[in-house]
């Protein structure tokens, strides 16, 4: 199992979180402590989930990856809101999507597909072992 801080998804999320800190520092005061703080909190929750997923047994990762996917979707919605309310520019949002959100989303999707396959293998192995025990 690779170290969590060396996983590509972790590195991308870390860079997104750093970018978010710089970006929210420039938010108007009435947004800095509401949606700005929301962005940061969701970013940290995603990073925390990566640590949880990476330390779990392969056949148990799927549930946590689903949680990560949900938190990440919530994070994307906050970015969309700050763009639609013109707190950030369309150019900034395009940068965020191109450099962070799309690659992270692709990695979560790939991880989820892998976890589903691992879970299926585990179920098949248990079924085979149970059948062998009954012979």
TORPAFI-713489 format. One record per residue: x, y negated, z negated of N, C-alpha, C in turn; residue number from 1; residue in one letter. Coordinates in steps of 0.2 Angstrom, whole numbers, plus 5000, padded with zeros to 4 digits. Example, Ala and Ser with C-alpha at 12.3 -4.5 7.8 and 13.67 -1.06 7.14 Angstrom:
// TORPAFI-713489
+------+------+------+------+------+------+------+------+------+-----+--------+
!  n.u !  n.v !  n.w ! ca.u ! ca.v ! ca.w !  c.u !  c.v !  c.w ! num ! residu !
+------+------+------+------+------+------+------+------+------+-----+--------+
! 5066 ! 5028 ! 4961 ! 5062 ! 5022 ! 4961 ! 5066 ! 5016 ! 4961 !   1 !      A !
! 5064 ! 5011 ! 4965 ! 5068 ! 5005 ! 4964 ! 5064 ! 5000 ! 4961 !   2 !      S !
+------+------+------+------+------+------+------+------+------+-----+--------+
END
This chain:
// TORPAFI-713489
+------+------+------+------+------+------+------+------+------+-----+--------+
!  n.u !  n.v !  n.w ! ca.u ! ca.v ! ca.w !  c.u !  c.v !  c.w ! num ! residu !
+------+------+------+------+------+------+------+------+------+-----+--------+
! 5004 ! 5006 ! 5000 ! 5000 ! 5000 ! 5000 ! 5005 ! 4994 ! 5000 !   1 !      X !
! 5004 ! 4989 ! 5005 ! 5008 ! 4983 ! 5005 ! 5006 ! 4979 ! 4999 !   2 !      X !
! 5011 ! 4975 ! 4997 ! 5010 ! 4970 ! 4992 ! 5005 ! 4965 ! 4995 !   3 !      X !
! 5000 ! 4963 ! 4990 ! 4994 ! 4959 ! 4992 ! 4997 ! 4952 ! 4996 !   4 !      X !
! 5002 ! 4949 ! 4993 ! 5004 ! 4943 ! 4995 ! 5008 ! 4943 ! 5002 !   5 !      X !
! 5009 ! 4949 ! 5005 ! 5012 ! 4950 ! 5011 ! 5006 ! 4952 ! 5017 !   6 !      X !
! 5000 ! 4953 ! 5015 ! 4995 ! 4955 ! 5019 ! 4993 ! 4949 ! 5024 !   7 !      X !
! 4992 ! 4950 ! 5030 ! 4991 ! 4944 ! 5035 ! 4984 ! 4940 ! 5032 !   8 !      X !
! 4979 ! 4944 ! 5030 ! 4973 ! 4941 ! 5028 ! 4974 ! 4936 ! 5022 !   9 !      X !
! 4979 ! 4939 ! 5017 ! 4980 ! 4935 ! 5011 ! 4984 ! 4928 ! 5014 !  10 !      X !
! 4989 ! 4929 ! 5018 ! 4993 ! 4923 ! 5020 ! 4989 ! 4918 ! 5024 !  11 !      X !
! 4984 ! 4920 ! 5028 ! 4979 ! 4916 ! 5031 ! 4975 ! 4912 ! 5026 !  12 !      X !
! 4972 ! 4916 ! 5022 ! 4968 ! 4913 ! 5017 ! 4972 ! 4908 ! 5012 !  13 !      X !
! 4978 ! 4910 ! 5011 ! 4982 ! 4905 ! 5007 ! 4983 ! 4899 ! 5010 !  14 !      X !
! 4985 ! 4899 ! 5017 ! 4986 ! 4893 ! 5021 ! 4979 ! 4889 ! 5021 !  15 !      X !
! 4974 ! 4892 ! 5022 ! 4967 ! 4889 ! 5022 ! 4966 ! 4885 ! 5015 !  16 !      X !
! 4968 ! 4888 ! 5010 ! 4966 ! 4885 ! 5003 ! 4971 ! 4879 ! 5002 !  17 !      X !
! 4977 ! 4880 ! 5005 ! 4982 ! 4874 ! 5004 ! 4979 ! 4868 ! 5008 !  18 !      X !
! 4977 ! 4870 ! 5014 ! 4974 ! 4865 ! 5019 ! 4968 ! 4862 ! 5016 !  19 !      X !
! 4964 ! 4866 ! 5013 ! 4958 ! 4863 ! 5009 ! 4959 ! 4859 ! 5004 !  20 !      X !
! 4964 ! 4860 ! 5000 ! 4966 ! 4856 ! 4994 ! 4968 ! 4849 ! 4997 !  21 !      X !
! 4972 ! 4849 ! 5002 ! 4974 ! 4842 ! 5006 ! 4968 ! 4839 ! 5008 !  22 !      X !
! 4964 ! 4842 ! 5012 ! 4958 ! 4840 ! 5015 ! 4953 ! 4837 ! 5010 !  23 !      X !
! 4951 ! 4841 ! 5005 ! 4946 ! 4838 ! 5000 ! 4949 ! 4832 ! 4996 !  24 !      X !
! 4955 ! 4832 ! 4995 ! 4958 ! 4826 ! 4992 ! 4956 ! 4819 ! 4996 !  25 !      X !
! 4955 ! 4820 ! 5002 ! 4953 ! 4814 ! 5006 ! 4945 ! 4813 ! 5006 !  26 !      X !
! 4941 ! 4818 ! 5003 ! 4934 ! 4817 ! 5003 ! 4932 ! 4811 ! 4999 !  27 !      X !
! 4926 ! 4808 ! 5001 ! 4923 ! 4803 ! 4997 ! 4922 ! 4806 ! 4990 !  28 !      X !
! 4922 ! 4801 ! 4985 ! 4922 ! 4804 ! 4978 ! 4916 ! 4808 ! 4977 !  29 !      X !
! 4910 ! 4806 ! 4979 ! 4904 ! 4809 ! 4978 ! 4904 ! 4816 ! 4981 !  30 !      X !
! 4908 ! 4817 ! 4986 ! 4908 ! 4824 ! 4989 ! 4914 ! 4828 ! 4987 !  31 !      X !
! 4919 ! 4825 ! 4984 ! 4925 ! 4828 ! 4982 ! 4924 ! 4833 ! 4976 !  32 !      X !
! 4919 ! 4832 ! 4972 ! 4918 ! 4836 ! 4966 ! 4912 ! 4840 ! 4967 !  33 !      X !
! 4909 ! 4840 ! 4972 ! 4903 ! 4844 ! 4974 ! 4905 ! 4849 ! 4979 !  34 !      X !
! 4904 ! 4848 ! 4985 ! 4905 ! 4852 ! 4991 ! 4913 ! 4854 ! 4991 !  35 !      X !
! 4917 ! 4848 ! 4990 ! 4924 ! 4849 ! 4990 ! 4926 ! 4855 ! 4985 !  36 !      X !
! 4924 ! 4854 ! 4979 ! 4925 ! 4859 ! 4974 ! 4923 ! 4866 ! 4976 !  37 !      X !
! 4917 ! 4866 ! 4979 ! 4914 ! 4872 ! 4981 ! 4919 ! 4876 ! 4986 !  38 !      X !
! 4921 ! 4872 ! 4991 ! 4926 ! 4875 ! 4996 ! 4932 ! 4878 ! 4992 !  39 !      X !
! 4935 ! 4875 ! 4988 ! 4941 ! 4877 ! 4984 ! 4939 ! 4883 ! 4980 !  40 !      X !
! 4933 ! 4883 ! 4976 ! 4931 ! 4889 ! 4972 ! 4930 ! 4895 ! 4977 !  41 !      X !
! 4927 ! 4894 ! 4982 ! 4925 ! 4900 ! 4987 ! 4932 ! 4903 ! 4990 !  42 !      X !
! 4936 ! 4898 ! 4991 ! 4943 ! 4900 ! 4994 ! 4947 ! 4905 ! 4989 !  43 !      X !
! 4946 ! 4902 ! 4982 ! 4950 ! 4906 ! 4977 ! 4946 ! 4913 ! 4976 !  44 !      X !
! 4939 ! 4913 ! 4976 ! 4936 ! 4919 ! 4976 ! 4938 ! 4924 ! 4981 !  45 !      X !
! 4939 ! 4922 ! 4987 ! 4941 ! 4926 ! 4993 ! 4948 ! 4929 ! 4991 !  46 !      X !
! 4952 ! 4925 ! 4989 ! 4959 ! 4927 ! 4987 ! 4959 ! 4932 ! 4982 !  47 !      X !
! 4955 ! 4931 ! 4977 ! 4954 ! 4936 ! 4971 ! 4951 ! 4943 ! 4973 !  48 !      X !
! 4947 ! 4942 ! 4978 ! 4944 ! 4949 ! 4981 ! 4949 ! 4953 ! 4985 !  49 !      X !
! 4953 ! 4949 ! 4988 ! 4959 ! 4953 ! 4992 ! 4963 ! 4957 ! 4987 !  50 !      X !
! 4965 ! 4954 ! 4981 ! 4969 ! 4957 ! 4976 ! 4965 ! 4964 ! 4974 !  51 !      X !
! 4958 ! 4963 ! 4972 ! 4954 ! 4968 ! 4970 ! 4954 ! 4974 ! 4975 !  52 !      X !
! 4953 ! 4972 ! 4982 ! 4952 ! 4977 ! 4987 ! 4959 ! 4980 ! 4988 !  53 !      X !
! 4964 ! 4977 ! 4988 ! 4971 ! 4980 ! 4989 ! 4973 ! 4985 ! 4983 !  54 !      X !
! 4970 ! 4984 ! 4977 ! 4972 ! 4988 ! 4972 ! 4967 ! 4994 ! 4971 !  55 !      X !
! 4961 ! 4994 ! 4975 ! 4956 ! 4999 ! 4975 ! 4959 ! 5006 ! 4979 !  56 !      X !
! 4956 ! 5011 ! 4977 ! 4957 ! 5017 ! 4981 ! 4953 ! 5016 ! 4988 !  57 !      X !
! 4956 ! 5019 ! 4993 ! 4954 ! 5018 ! 5000 ! 4946 ! 5019 ! 5000 !  58 !      X !
! 4944 ! 5025 ! 4998 ! 4937 ! 5026 ! 4998 ! 4932 ! 5022 ! 4994 !  59 !      X !
! 4935 ! 5017 ! 4990 ! 4931 ! 5013 ! 4986 ! 4932 ! 5006 ! 4988 !  60 !      X !
! 4935 ! 5004 ! 4994 ! 4936 ! 4997 ! 4996 ! 4930 ! 4994 ! 4999 !  61 !      X !
! 4926 ! 4998 ! 5002 ! 4921 ! 4996 ! 5007 ! 4916 ! 4991 ! 5003 !  62 !      X !
! 4914 ! 4992 ! 4997 ! 4910 ! 4988 ! 4993 ! 4913 ! 4981 ! 4992 !  63 !      X !
! 4919 ! 4981 ! 4990 ! 4923 ! 4974 ! 4989 ! 4924 ! 4971 ! 4995 !  64 !      X !
! 4925 ! 4974 ! 5001 ! 4926 ! 4971 ! 5007 ! 4919 ! 4968 ! 5009 !  65 !      X !
! 4914 ! 4971 ! 5008 ! 4907 ! 4968 ! 5009 ! 4906 ! 4961 ! 5005 !  66 !      X !
! 4908 ! 4961 ! 4999 ! 4908 ! 4955 ! 4994 ! 4913 ! 4950 ! 4997 !  67 !      X !
! 4919 ! 4952 ! 5000 ! 4923 ! 4947 ! 5003 ! 4920 ! 4944 ! 5009 !  68 !      X !
! 4917 ! 4948 ! 5013 ! 4913 ! 4946 ! 5019 ! 4908 ! 4941 ! 5017 !  69 !      X !
! 4904 ! 4942 ! 5012 ! 4899 ! 4937 ! 5010 ! 4902 ! 4931 ! 5008 !  70 !      X !
! 4907 ! 4931 ! 5003 ! 4910 ! 4925 ! 5001 ! 4913 ! 4921 ! 5007 !  71 !      X !
! 4916 ! 4924 ! 5011 ! 4919 ! 4921 ! 5017 ! 4914 ! 4918 ! 5021 !  72 !      X !
! 4908 ! 4921 ! 5022 ! 4902 ! 4918 ! 5026 ! 4900 ! 4911 ! 5022 !  73 !      X !
! 4900 ! 4912 ! 5016 ! 4898 ! 4906 ! 5012 ! 4903 ! 4900 ! 5013 !  74 !      X !
! 4909 ! 4902 ! 5013 ! 4914 ! 4897 ! 5014 ! 4914 ! 4894 ! 5021 !  75 !      X !
! 4912 ! 4898 ! 5026 ! 4911 ! 4895 ! 5033 ! 4906 ! 4890 ! 5033 !  76 !      X !
! 4900 ! 4892 ! 5029 ! 4894 ! 4887 ! 5029 ! 4896 ! 4881 ! 5026 !  77 !      X !
! 4900 ! 4881 ! 5021 ! 4902 ! 4874 ! 5018 ! 4906 ! 4870 ! 5023 !  78 !      X !
! 4911 ! 4873 ! 5026 ! 4915 ! 4870 ! 5031 ! 4910 ! 4867 ! 5037 !  79 !      X !
! 4905 ! 4871 ! 5039 ! 4901 ! 4868 ! 5044 ! 4897 ! 4862 ! 5041 !  80 !      X !
! 4895 ! 4862 ! 5035 ! 4891 ! 4857 ! 5031 ! 4895 ! 4851 ! 5031 !  81 !      X !
! 4902 ! 4851 ! 5029 ! 4906 ! 4845 ! 5029 ! 4907 ! 4842 ! 5035 !  82 !      X !
! 4907 ! 4846 ! 5041 ! 4907 ! 4843 ! 5047 ! 4901 ! 4840 ! 5050 !  83 !      X !
! 4895 ! 4843 ! 5048 ! 4889 ! 4841 ! 5050 ! 4887 ! 4834 ! 5047 !  84 !      X !
! 4890 ! 4833 ! 5041 ! 4888 ! 4827 ! 5037 ! 4894 ! 4822 ! 5038 !  85 !      X !
! 4898 ! 4824 ! 5043 ! 4904 ! 4819 ! 5045 ! 4909 ! 4818 ! 5039 !  86 !      X !
! 4910 ! 4822 ! 5035 ! 4915 ! 4821 ! 5030 ! 4921 ! 4823 ! 5033 !  87 !      X !
! 4921 ! 4828 ! 5038 ! 4927 ! 4829 ! 5042 ! 4925 ! 4828 ! 5049 !  88 !      X !
! 4930 ! 4827 ! 5053 ! 4929 ! 4826 ! 5060 ! 4928 ! 4833 ! 5064 !  89 !      X !
! 4924 ! 4833 ! 5070 ! 4924 ! 4839 ! 5074 ! 4931 ! 4842 ! 5076 !  90 !      X !
! 4936 ! 4837 ! 5077 ! 4942 ! 4840 ! 5078 ! 4945 ! 4844 ! 5072 !  91 !      X !
! 4944 ! 4841 ! 5066 ! 4947 ! 4845 ! 5060 ! 4943 ! 4852 ! 5060 !  92 !      X !
! 4937 ! 4852 ! 5061 ! 4933 ! 4858 ! 5060 ! 4935 ! 4863 ! 5066 !  93 !      X !
! 4937 ! 4861 ! 5072 ! 4939 ! 4865 ! 5077 ! 4946 ! 4868 ! 5075 !  94 !      X !
! 4950 ! 4864 ! 5072 ! 4957 ! 4866 ! 5069 ! 4956 ! 4871 ! 5064 !  95 !      X !
! 4951 ! 4870 ! 5059 ! 4950 ! 4875 ! 5054 ! 4948 ! 4882 ! 5057 !  96 !      X !
! 4943 ! 4881 ! 5061 ! 4940 ! 4888 ! 5064 ! 4946 ! 4891 ! 5068 !  97 !      X !
! 4949 ! 4888 ! 5073 ! 4954 ! 4891 ! 5077 ! 4960 ! 4894 ! 5073 !  98 !      X !
! 4963 ! 4890 ! 5068 ! 4969 ! 4892 ! 5064 ! 4967 ! 4897 ! 5058 !  99 !      X !
! 4961 ! 4896 ! 5056 ! 4960 ! 4900 ! 5049 ! 4954 ! 4904 ! 5050 ! 100 !      X !
! 4948 ! 4901 ! 5051 ! 4942 ! 4905 ! 5050 ! 4941 ! 4911 ! 5055 ! 101 !      X !
! 4942 ! 4910 ! 5062 ! 4942 ! 4915 ! 5066 ! 4947 ! 4921 ! 5065 ! 102 !      X !
! 4953 ! 4919 ! 5064 ! 4958 ! 4925 ! 5062 ! 4956 ! 4929 ! 5056 ! 103 !      X !
! 4954 ! 4925 ! 5051 ! 4952 ! 4928 ! 5044 ! 4946 ! 4933 ! 5045 ! 104 !      X !
! 4941 ! 4930 ! 5049 ! 4935 ! 4934 ! 5050 ! 4936 ! 4940 ! 5054 ! 105 !      X !
! 4941 ! 4940 ! 5059 ! 4943 ! 4946 ! 5063 ! 4946 ! 4951 ! 5058 ! 106 !      X !
! 4950 ! 4948 ! 5054 ! 4954 ! 4953 ! 5049 ! 4949 ! 4956 ! 5045 ! 107 !      X !
! 4944 ! 4952 ! 5042 ! 4939 ! 4955 ! 5038 ! 4935 ! 4961 ! 5041 ! 108 !      X !
! 4933 ! 4959 ! 5047 ! 4929 ! 4964 ! 5052 ! 4933 ! 4970 ! 5053 ! 109 !      X !
! 4940 ! 4970 ! 5054 ! 4944 ! 4975 ! 5055 ! 4945 ! 4980 ! 5049 ! 110 !      X !
! 4946 ! 4976 ! 5043 ! 4946 ! 4979 ! 5037 ! 4940 ! 4983 ! 5035 ! 111 !      X !
! 4934 ! 4980 ! 5037 ! 4928 ! 4983 ! 5035 ! 4927 ! 4989 ! 5039 ! 112 !      X !
! 4928 ! 4989 ! 5046 ! 4928 ! 4995 ! 5050 ! 4932 ! 5001 ! 5047 ! 113 !      X !
! 4938 ! 4999 ! 5046 ! 4943 ! 5004 ! 5043 ! 4940 ! 5007 ! 5036 ! 114 !      X !
! 4937 ! 5003 ! 5032 ! 4935 ! 5005 ! 5026 ! 4929 ! 5010 ! 5027 ! 115 !      X !
! 4925 ! 5008 ! 5031 ! 4919 ! 5013 ! 5033 ! 4921 ! 5020 ! 5035 ! 116 !      X !
! 4926 ! 5020 ! 5040 ! 4929 ! 5026 ! 5042 ! 4932 ! 5030 ! 5036 ! 117 !      X !
! 4936 ! 5026 ! 5032 ! 4939 ! 5030 ! 5026 ! 4934 ! 5033 ! 5021 ! 118 !      X !
! 4928 ! 5029 ! 5020 ! 4923 ! 5031 ! 5016 ! 4920 ! 5038 ! 5019 ! 119 !      X !
! 4919 ! 5037 ! 5026 ! 4916 ! 5043 ! 5029 ! 4920 ! 5049 ! 5029 ! 120 !      X !
! 4927 ! 5048 ! 5029 ! 4932 ! 5054 ! 5029 ! 4931 ! 5057 ! 5022 ! 121 !      X !
! 4931 ! 5052 ! 5017 ! 4931 ! 5055 ! 5010 ! 4924 ! 5059 ! 5009 ! 122 !      X !
! 4919 ! 5057 ! 5011 ! 4912 ! 5061 ! 5011 ! 4913 ! 5067 ! 5014 ! 123 !      X !
! 4916 ! 5067 ! 5020 ! 4917 ! 5073 ! 5024 ! 4922 ! 5078 ! 5020 ! 124 !      X !
! 4927 ! 5076 ! 5017 ! 4932 ! 5080 ! 5014 ! 4928 ! 5083 ! 5008 ! 125 !      X !
! 4924 ! 5079 ! 5004 ! 4920 ! 5082 ! 4998 ! 4916 ! 5087 ! 5000 ! 126 !      X !
! 4912 ! 5086 ! 5006 ! 4907 ! 5091 ! 5008 ! 4911 ! 5097 ! 5010 ! 127 !      X !
! 4917 ! 5097 ! 5014 ! 4921 ! 5103 ! 5016 ! 4923 ! 5106 ! 5009 ! 128 !      X !
! 4926 ! 5103 ! 5004 ! 4928 ! 5106 ! 4998 ! 4922 ! 5109 ! 4994 ! 129 !      X !
! 4916 ! 5106 ! 4994 ! 4911 ! 5109 ! 4991 ! 4909 ! 5116 ! 4995 ! 130 !      X !
! 4909 ! 5115 ! 5001 ! 4907 ! 5121 ! 5005 ! 4912 ! 5127 ! 5004 ! 131 !      X !
! 4918 ! 5125 ! 5004 ! 4923 ! 5130 ! 5002 ! 4923 ! 5133 ! 4995 ! 132 !      X !
! 4921 ! 5129 ! 4991 ! 4920 ! 5132 ! 4984 ! 4914 ! 5136 ! 4983 ! 133 !      X !
! 4909 ! 5136 ! 4988 ! 4903 ! 5140 ! 4987 ! 4904 ! 5146 ! 4991 ! 134 !      X !
! 4909 ! 5147 ! 4994 ! 4911 ! 5153 ! 4998 ! 4913 ! 5159 ! 4994 ! 135 !      X !
+------+------+------+------+------+------+------+------+------+-----+--------+
END
